[in-house]
Amino acid sequence: MNNKTAVANLWSRINSIDWKLLIFLLLFLDVKLWVKIAAIILIFVLRFDFKFGFRLKDSRLPLFYPLVIAIGIFNWLISGKVTNFNYDLVALSGILFWGLCILAIHQVKLSVERNDVEIIHRTILVFFILNAIVSLAVYAGIIIETGHINPYRYQGNYQKYFIGTGDYIKGITLDTSTTNAVLNGFGIIYYLVRKKYVMVLLCMLILLLTGSNVTNFLLVFVLLYLFIFRTNKDQKSIIVACLVMLIIFLSKVSPQNNKYLRNLYTRLSQDIPKEKPVYLNTTSITEVPDSLLNADERKTKVAQLYLDSVQTVAKTQTVLAKHVDPINPAIPPVKAHVVNLIEKPIIPRDSIHTPTFQHKNDTTVIERNLFRFIDSQHLDVPKVTAQSPNLHIPGKLVAMGQTLRYFRKNPLRIITGTGIGNFSSKLAFRVTGAKVAGGYPEKYVYINEDFKINHLDLYLFYFTSADDLHSIANSPGSAYDQLLGEYGLVGLLAFTLFYALYFKQRIKKTFYALPLLIFMLGVFFVEYWFEQLSVVVFFELMILLNIKETTVNKKHAIE
C-alpha cells in the first residue's frame, strides 16, 4: 500500500508540470538559432496545431506579428531589390524570424489554454530553479578558478573577471548575461506579486550576479512603482530587502559597478572625454613598483617594508619571570619581554593589484575580427568620431539620433521604413558577415548603404576602440529603433496598438501582468529582443497566464 502511494505521489508530481512546455522553453531560449528551430519543430510534432486565430476583433494572438510581416513584404516588393538574390535571402530570413515569433507565442498560448494555471506556475518554477542552479554552478566554478569568494574584486588573470564577472553568469540559456538578468527581472516581479518571497530573493540574487546595470535600473523603477501603488506591508518589506541587496552589491561586492554608474551619469551631464576605467584603489604602497613612486613615496615604502619585516620575523610576548630573587624573596616576580622567532622571512611577491597584473587594453579576438571585416569589405569606417568626439552621450542614444536624422533627410521613408535588414536590426548585423550576431555565408553577404554609414559605422567605432567602450550602453540595439528604422511609423504604430495595447486591454491591474508589461517596455530599449527569440516568449507566457488566471478568478467570483 505504501509503495502504491509513493508511486502515485511521484506520478502526481510528474503530471503537475507541463513537460512539453518546459522542454520547449529550455530549447527555444538557447542561444543557438538551430536549437531554437529544432525546438519549434519538436513542439509542433508533439502538439500539432496551426489554428492561430488571428482576427480583427478579439484576436487570439497579437495582430502585430502578421502586420509587421506584411510591412516587410511590402517594402521588399517596392524596394527594386527583388532580383537581388543576396537581399532576397535577407528578406526571407527576416520573415522567418517573425514567423518563429508567431509559432512560439502560439505554442505557449496552447499550453496556457490546455493546462490548469497551477501546472503552468509549477513549470515556470522549475525553469527558474534550473536557471538558478546553472548560474550558481558557474559562479562556484569562477570561485574555484580564482580562489576568491568574491571574483568581482579579483584583479588577477589580467582582470579576466573583476567588473566583467557578471558576463559569465549566462544561466541555462547560455545566451548573454543580459538575457539572464531580464529573465530574473521577470521572476522578481512575478513572484513578488504572487507573494512567493523566497523565489523573489533567489531571482534577485541571480540578477545581481549578472552585474547588469541597465536591468537593475529598469527593475528599480518598477519596484518603486509597486512599492508606492500596488503592495501590502509584507511585499514592501521584500522590496526594501531587494533594494538593500542591490546597495550592498554595488557598495561592497562590486563597487567598480557603482563607479561605472557614476561615470556614466557624469558623461551624460558633462561634455568630457572618455577616460580609462577607474579601478579599485586597494594597492598598498609596498606593492607599488619603485618606478611609479616619487622620492618621498619610496622612502615611505622602505620604512613600511622594514616595519612589516620586523612584525613578520618576530613576535613579542609578555610573560612573567619565574625566577625568584634569592636575596629578597619578598620582591614580586618581574615581567619580562621574550622575543620568539616564529617564522623565517618571506620575500614579498608582486600583488595582483599592481599594474603588472592589470587589464591589458590589447586588441581582442573580437576586435581583430572586426578589423579583418573592415579590410575585407573595404569599408571607409568608422567616421562617427567626427559626430561625437567627446563621447559624452551613450552610443545607444547616438544611434537613435542617427535614425531621426536619416528620416529628416528621407521623409518618405518614415512611413514604412527602409525594409528588412536595411537599417537597424540583429539581422542587419548578421548578414554583414562580421560574425557580430551569428555566422552567415560569406558569398551571400549583404550590407545596405544606409546601415553602413549609420549603425554599422557606430558599432565599429565603439567596439574597435578601448575595451571600456564595449558596453551595452554603446550598442545600437533597440527593438524600437528596429521597428522605426526598418518598418517606419506604421510598424511602430502596429506595435503600440496590436501588441502593447493588446496585452494592456486584457490584463488586470491587481496582478503581475501590468508591472511585467511596464518592465518589458523598458527592456525593449536594450536589444533587438524580437529577433533574439528569447525573453519575449517568456514574457508572453507570463502575460497570457495572468490573463487566464484573472479570467478564471472572475468566473469563480460570479458563480
N, C-alpha and C positions, 0 to 999 in steps of 0.2 A: 504493500500500500504506500509506504514511504517512497519507494523507488518510482512508482507511478506518479506520485505527487511531485517529486523532483523533476521528472521528465516533463510533466505537464507545465510546471513553472518555467522550466527552461524554454519550452516551445512557445509559451505565452510571451516571454521576453523577446524571443526572436521575432515573433509576429508583431511585436509592439513597435517595430521600426520599419519604415519603407526602405527596404534594401535596394530596390531599383533606383530610387531617388538618391540614396546615399552614394551608391557606386557611380551614378551619373554625375553628381556634384564633384566627387573626388577626381574623376577623369576629365570632366569638362573644364574644371578650374585649373588643370595642369597647364604649365607654361607652354608646352609644345602644341603647335597647331594640329599636327597629325593625331595627337591624343584626343584633342577636342573633337575632331571629325569622327574618330573612332567611337567616342562617347555618344555622339548623336546617332551613329549607325546602330550601335548596340542597344540604346534605349528604345529605338523605333522597332528593332527586331523583337525586343521583349514586350513592348507595348505599342503595337501598330495602330496608329490613329493619325489621320491627317485632316480632321474636322476642326479647322482653326476658328471658325465662327466670326469672321470679320463682317461687321455690319455698320452702316452709317449711324444707326440708333442702337444703343445697348450692345455695343460690340463686345464679344467675349475677350478679345485681346486688343491691345492698343493699336489704333489705326496708323500710328506714327510709322511703324516699320514698313508696311506696304507703300505708304505715301512717299517715304524717303527713297525707296527703290524706284518708284515711278519718276521722281525728280531726277534721279541719277540716269535712268534710261533716256529721259527727255534730253538732258544735257549731252549725253553720248550721241544721240541721233543728230542734234543740231551743231555738234562741235566740228563737223567736217573731218573727223578722225576715224570714221567707221572703217575706212580701208587701211588704217594704220594697225597692223597686226599686234604690235607691242602694246599700243593703247587699248586695243580690244581685250587683251588679257588683263590689263589693269581694271577696266570697267567690269568685266566678268568677275574678277576677284572681289571687287567692292560689293557687287550684288551678292556674291557668295557669303561674304561676312554678314551682311544684313539678313540674308536668308537663314544663316546659322542662329542669329539672334531670335528670329521668329520660331524656329524649331525648338530652341532651348526654352523660351518662355511658354511655348505650347506644352512641353512635357512637364514643367514644374506646375503649370496650371492643372494638368491632368492629375498629378499627384495630390494637389490640394483638393480637387473635386472628388476624387475616389477614396480618400482616406479621412479618417477621423482627425480632427485638429490635433489631438494629443499625440497621435502617431507621428505627425509632421514635427511637432515640438520635440519629441524624443529623437527624431532623426537629426534635427538641427543640433541638438545637444551632443550627440555622438560626433558630429562633424567638428564642433568647437573643441571637444575634448581631444580628439585625434590631432587636430591642428596645434593645440597647446602642447601635447606630448612631443610632437616633432620639433616645435620651436624650442622647448626647454632642452631637448636632447642635443640640438645644435649648439645651444648656449653652453651646455655642460661640456661638449667637445671643445669649444673655444677655451673654457677654463682649464681643461686638461692640457691643451696645447701650450697655453701661455703660462700656466702655473699661478695665475692670478684670478681670484674670485670676481674681480671687477675689471674685465678687459676694456671697459670704456675709459679707464685711466692708464691702461697699459700702453707704453710707448715703444716697446721693443719690437723686433722684426720690422724695423723702419716704419713703425706705426701702421702695421698691416690692419690692426683692429682700431683701437683708440676711438676717435669720433665716428669712424665708419663701422663700428661693431654691428650696429643695427642692420646694416646692409646684408649681413649674412643670415639674419633671422627671417627667412622667407616662408616658413610654415610648410604645411602639407602640399600646397600648390606648386612649390618650387619656383614661383613667379618672383617678382620684385618684393622687397620688404614693404614697399608702399601698399601693395596688394594685400599683404598680411595685415598691415596696420588698418586699412579700411575695413576689412572683414571683421576684425576685432572691435572696430568702432561700431559696426552694426550690432555686434554681440553685446556691447556695453549698453546701448540704448534699448535693445530688445529685452535683455534680462532685467534691466533697471525698472522698466515699466511693468514687467511681469513679476517683479519682486523676488527674483532669484539672485540674491545678493552675493553668494559665493561665486557664481559664474560671472557676475559683474566684475568682481575683483580679479578673477583669473584672466578675463579678457583684457582688463586694464593692465595687468602685469605684462602680458604678451605684447600689447600695443606699445608700452613704454620700451620694451626690449628692442623693438624695431627702430627706435630713435627717429620716427617720422614727425618732424616738427610741424609740417603743414596739416597732417591728420590730427595732431594734438590740438592745434589752433581751432580747426573746424569742430572738433568734438567739444572743446571747452565752450564754444559758442552755444552749441545745442544743450549741453548740460546746464549752463546758466539759464537758458530759456526754460528748461524743465524745472529747475530749482525755483524759479520765480512763479511759474504759472501752473505746473502740472504735477506736483509731487506732494506726498504727505511727509510727516516728520521722519520716518524711517528712511524713505528714499532720499530726502535731503541730507541725512547723515551719511549715506553711501556716496552721494555726490561729493560731499566735503571730503570723504576718505579718498576718493579718486583724485580730487584736486591736490590733496596733500601728497599722495603718491607721485603726482606729476612734479610738484615743487621739490620733493626730496630727490627725484631722479635728476632734475635739471641742476640742482644746487650741490648735491653730494655724489651721486653716482656718475653723472656725465656733465660736469659743469661747463665743458667746452661747447656743448649744445646751447647752453644758456648764453655763452659769449657769442655764438653764431647768431642767435636771435637778436641780440643787442646790436651786433654789427650790421645785420640786415635792416633793422629799424633805422640805424644811423644813415645807411646808404639811401634809404627811401626819403629821409628828411633833409639830407645834405648832399651837395654835389661834390663828392670826394672820390679820389682814385681808389681802385681796388687794391688792397694790401694783401700780403701773405697771411695765412691763417694764424690766429693767435693761439698758442698752445699754453697749457698749464705751466705756471712758473713754480715748479716743485723741485728745481735743481738746487742742491746745496752748493755753496761756494767751493767746497772741497772737491766737488765733482766736475767743476768747470775747467777746461784746459787753460793753461797759463797764457796762451796766445790770445785768449778772449778777455783777459783781465788787465787792468791798469796796474801801476806800481803799488798803490795803496792796497788794492784788492789782492794782489799777490802776497803782500806782507800779511794781510788778514788770513789768507788761505794757509800760509806756513804756520801761523800761530794756532789756527784751528786744528790743523793736522797734528801739531805737537800735543795739544791738549787731548785730542782723540786718541793718540797713540799711548799716552800715559794711562788713560782710562781703559784702553784695551789690554795693555800689558799687565797692569797691576790693579789689585783691588784692596783697598784699605779697610781693615776690620778693627773695631774697638773691642778689646777683651780685658778681663780682669787678670792681673798678675797673680798667680797662685803662690808665689814666693813670699813668705812672711819674714819681716825684718827680725833677725835673731837677737839684736841688741835690745830693741824695744818692741816686743810683740804686740803692744797695745796700739801701735800705729796701724790703721786700716790698710788693706791692700790697695795698691796704686794702679789706676787704669793705664794701660799701655797700648800703643798703636802697633800692630803687627802687619807687615806687608806680605801678602801671599801671592805668588805668581800663579795665575790660573790658566793662562794660555800664551802661546808664542805669538809674536807679532804677525799680523796678516797684511800683505801688501794690498792696498786698496785697488779695486778694479774700476774700470770706467763704468759710469752709471748709464743705464739705458735711456735716461732722460737728458743726456748730453747731446750736443748737436751731431756727434758722430753717428748716433743711432736714430736721429730724427727722420721724418718722412723725406724721401728723395723726390724732388719735383722733376724726375726724369720722364722721358717720353714713354708712355704706357703702350701696351699692346693695342688698346682701342684707338689711341691717338695715331699710332703707326698705320693702322688700317684706314683711318680717315685720311691721313696724308697720302697713302697709296691710292685711295679712291679719288682724291682731288687730282693727283697726277694722271691717273688712268683716264679720267673724263675731261682732262684739260680745262678744269674749271677755274675761272678767274675770281676765286673767292678765298677767304671772306672779305667783304667790303664794309661790313656793319660797323667797323671801328670808326668810320667817318661819321656815323649817325649817333653813336653813343660812346664818346671817348673816355668818359669818367665812370661808366658802369654803375651809376647811382640808382638805376632802375633795373629790377629783375628782368631776365630775358623773357619770361612769360608775358609780362606787360608790354615789353618791346614788340613781341610777336603780335599781340592784339593791335598795337599801333600800326604795325605793318599791314594788317588786314584792312583796317579802316582807311589807311592812306591809299591802298590799292583800289578800293571801291570808290574813293573820291576821284581817282583818275579814270576809272572804268565804271561809271554809274549804271550802265545797262546790265552789267554782270551781277549786280547786287540782288537781282530778283530771284534767280535760281542758282547763282554761284558759278564757279569755274568748272565744275564737273568732278566726278570721282577721281581721286588720286592726283588732282592738279594743283592743289594749293596747301592744304593743311590736314594731314591725316597720318595714321600709322602706316597705311598702305602706301602713301606717297613716299615715305622714308624707305619702306621695304623694297619698292620696285626700283630704287636707285642702284641697288646692288652694293650699297655701302655696308651692309650687314648691321645696320643700326636697329632694325625692328624685325630681324629674322633674315634667313637666307632667301636668295632669289636668283634664278638662272641669268648668267651674265649676258647671254645673247638676246634676252628679252628685256633688258634694262630700259626704263623709260623715265625721263626727267623733264617735267614741264617747265618752261621758262619762268612762269610766274612763281612757281615753287622754288626754283633755283635761286632767284635773286632776292627772295624774302626769307621764308622759314628755314630752308636748307642752308642758306648763307649764314643765318643767325646761329643755327645749331653748330655748324662747322666752326664758327668763330669761338663760341664758348667752350666747346668740347675738344678743341685743339690748343686751348690756352692753358693757363696754370690750373693745377688739379683742383684747387678750391673753387673754381668756376663750374666744375662738373656737378651741378646740383639740380634737383627737380625744379627749383625756382627759376632756373635759366633755360629749362627745356620748353619749347613752344607748344608742347602737347596740351590740348584742351578740347573737350567734346563740343563746347560752344564755338570755339574757333573753327573746328572742323565743319560743323553744321552751317555756320555763316559763310565760311570761305568756299566750300565745295557745293553747298545746297542753297545758299542765299537766304534771303529773308523768308522765302516760302518754307524752306527746311527748318529754320528757327521757329517759325510760326507753327509748323506741324508738330514740332517737339513740345512747344508750350501747350497747344490746345489738345493734342491727341496722345500725349504721354504724361506730362506733369499734371495737367488738369484731369486726365483720365483717372489717375490714381487719387488725386485730391478729392474729386467728387464722390468717390466710393469709400473713403476711409472715415473713421470716427475720431474726433479729437481726443477722446478719453483713452485711446490705446496707443501702441508704439508706432503705428504706421506714419503718422504726421511728423514726429521728430526724425524718423528714418528718412522721410522724403526731404525734409529740410537739410539734413546732413548730406544726402546724396546730391542734391542740387549744388551744394558747395564742392563736393568731391568731383563733379563733372568739370570743374575748372582745372583739375590737376593733371589729367591724362586723357588720351583717346580711348575712353573706357568701353564704348560700344564695340570697337574693333579689338579691344583687349580680350573680350569674351571671357570675363571672369567675374568681377564684383557685381556687375549689373544683373546677372541672372540670379545671384544670391539675394540681392536687394528686391528683385521682383518676386522671388519666392516668399520672402517675409511679408511683403505688402499684400500679395494675394492671400496668404494665410490669414493675415489680420482682417482682411475684408470678409473672408468666410467666417472667421471667429466672431466678429461683431454681428454678422447676419444671423448666425445660429443663435447667439445670445438674445438677439432681438426677437426671433421667433419664439424662443422659450419664454421670454417675458410676456409676449402676447398670449401664449397658451396658458 
